Amino acid sequence: MSHLRDKVALITGAGQGVGQGIALALASEGVKIAVTGRTLAKLETTCALIRERGGIAVALEANVKEATDLSRIVEMTVAELGGLDILVNNAQEVPLGPLDKVSDEAFTAGFESGPLAALRLMKLVRPHMVNAGGGVIFNLVSSAGIRWDMAGYGAYGSVKQAIRPLTRAAASEWGGDNIRVLSIAPHAASPGLKYWIEKNPDEAKAFFKTIPLGRVGECEEDIGRAVVGLCSPDMAYLTGATIPLDGGQANFD
């Protein structure tokens, strides 16, 4: 994958879990990584793992709900790493629970950290991708928005589903700039999923039975490597799609 060497990626929520897995996979192909999140210590851990492999990474502490933070991290990524070719909108505050238990504050935080942050960052990175001759944007979504039983997942599903039309619109509007935009819906052994399994053991057991491949994905090996593949020139005609990285469980048709 030498085509990725010296490209630059900005990844939100990269201090752990799926964001970290994507960062490590891209870095292994020579991509220079800007890792962002609210907890600097976690970001430094990701950077240390990347540097151990001979990669280049910078830690940029930021809250994706703050517009000024988003402008700053884009500017710093370009200044410190020399450009911006790949954006991964991964960070998300999750409003879970029955509808009458989800507060306005939690619901609003879900939208501010999810679709609003994704939209803001997409608009911020676009000029840099245009200058570079193109780029790839990944927006992380979830099959929670298409569950047959939405009980307990209405707020979260709404937040994640709102991102998918943004992906489609950006793919349509920016295709002429050679900017591809994709939604990916992963199941991975992230801290968030592990916490959910601990809190909902019976539901988790039933959940696993619905995964045709019989397992939850690994953050780097399954999700991160898939992102590497999707950045390939071999995928240059793919844009605007929602790609389930979930072992065959979800049906987005």
N, C-alpha and C positions, 0 to 999 in steps of 0.2 A: 504493500500500500504506500509506495514512495510518493504518490501524488499528494498525500496529506502532510508530508514533511514540511515544517516551517509554516504551516497554516496556524491560525490563531482561533481559539475557542473561548467563549465566555459561558460559564455554566453556573446557574444559580442553584442554591441549596446543595453545594458540592462538598460540604463538610462530612457527609456520611451517606450511606444508603445508595440509592440509584444515581444520584448526582455524582457521588464519589466514584462509583463504578464506571460511569460514562467518562469521567475525567481520566481515570487510569487507563481505560481502553484507548482513548484518543491519544493520550500522551505516549503510549507504547508505539504509536505509529508516527511519532515525531511532531505531533501537534503541540504548540505552546499553549498553556492553559491558564486562564484567569479563573480562579475558584472564588465564589462569592457566597456569603451567608451572614447570619447574625452573630455567630460565635467564632471569634478569631482563632481560638485554640483548635477547634475542629478543622478549620480551613488550613491551618499550619500543618496538621497531621496529614491531610491530603497532599499538600505540597511536598512534605517530606517523603511520602511514598513515591511521588512522581520523580523527585530528584534522585532517590535511591536507584531508580531505573535509568538514570541518565537524562531525564526530561527536564523541561523548563516550566516553572509554574510560579504564579504570584497569588498571594492571598489578599482579597479585597473585601473587607468587612462592610456589610450593607444590609439595610432592611428594604426588601423589594416593595413594601407599601409606601415608601418615601420616594417621590418623583426626583428629588434632588440627589438622592443616593444613586438612583439608576443612571442619571446623567453623568455623575461622577465616575461610576465604575466603567462605563463605556469609554469615557475620555481617558481614564487611566489605563485601560486595557490597550487601547490604540497607542498611547504614548509609551507604555513600557514594553509592549510586545510587538509593536510595529504594524498593527492592522487588526481586522476582525473578519473572519471568514465563516465561523460557525457559532450559532447561538443556541443554547439549550435552556429553555424556560422550564425549570424543574421545581423551584421553591413553591410551597403551597401551605397555607394554614387550612386545616381541615375542619369544617363544621359538621360534626356527626351527631346523630341522635334523632329521636322522633321530632316531628315538626314543632310540636308545642313545647319542646324542651330546648330548641335551638334559639339562642338569644339573637336580637338584632345585631349586637356587636360581633358575635361570632360569624354570622352570615355575611355581614359587611366586610369583616376581615378576610373571609374566604374569597370574596370577589376582588378585594383590593390586592391580595397577594397572588391571585390566580389570573383571571382574564384581564384585569386592568394592568397589572404589572407586565404581563405578556405583551399586551398591545403597546404599552409605553416602550418596552425594550425593543420590540420589533421595529417601531418607528425610529428609535435612536440608532439602531445598528444599520438600517437600510442604506444611508448615504455611504457608509464605509464599505459595505458589500458592493454597492454600485461602483465605487472607485476601484475595488479589487477585481471587478469583472464578474462578480457573482458570489453566491454563498448559499449556505443551508441553515434553515431555522427549524428547530425541533420544539414543539409544544407538548408537554406531558399531560395526558388526559387520563380517563379511567373508565373501565367498563361498569363502574358503579352507576353511571348515568343511564344504563340500558338494562339494569337488572329486572327480571320478571317480577320480583317482590321488592318494591322500593322502600318498604317500611324501614325507617332508621337511616336511610341514605338519600332522602329527597334533597336536603340542603347541599350535601357534598356533590351529589350527582348533578344538580343544577349548576353549581360553580364550574365543574369540569366540562359539562356539556357546552357551556358558554364559550369555551376556548375553541371548540371545533369549527364554528362558523368563522372565527377570526383567522384560523389556519386556511380555510378555503378561500376567504376573501383575499388574504395576502398572496396566496399562490396565484390567484387569478390576476390580481393587480400588478404583481411584481415579477411575473414570469418573464416579461420582456427584458428585465434587468438580469436574467439568469440567476434569480434568487428562488430556490426551491423551499417550500414550507410544508412540513409534515407534522401530523399528530401521532404520537406513540402512546399506547396504553399498556404499561407493563405490570406484570405480577413478579415481584422480586423479594428476596429475603432481606428486606430493609428493616431498620429499627421500627418503623411504623407498622409494618405488617406483623412483625414478631410481637409487638405490643398488642395488636388486635387479636392475634391467635391466643395469647395468654388470657385476655379478657373475655374471649368468646370461643372457648374450646369446642363446644358442640357444633356451633355454626361453622367453625373452621374445618372440622372433620368432614362435614357435608360439602363444604366448599371445595376441598381438595379432590373429592370424588368426581367433580364436574370438570376437572382438567384432563383432557385426553392424554397428554404426555405424562401425567401422573406425578408432577412435581412443580414446585415453585422455582422460578428462575433465579440465577445468581446475578448479583448486581453488575459485576464486571463481565463475566464470561458469557452471559446470555443477553443482558440488556446493553451493556457497553459495546460489546463486539457487534451487535446488530446495528447500533448507531454508526460504528466505523464502516460497516458494509453499506449502509444507506448513504454515506458521504461519497461513496465510490463513483467514478465516472460511469461505471456500468449501470448506475441507478439514475443517470442524468435525466431520464424522461419521466421520473416519478415525482409528482408533487400534488399537494392538496389532499392527500389521502390520510385516513386514520389507520394505523398499523397496530394490530394487537400483538404484543409480545407477551403472551400469556399461556403458552402451551396449548393453544387451540380452544380455550374456554369460551371467549366472547364472540358474538355475532353482531357486527356493526352494520350489516347489510340492511 
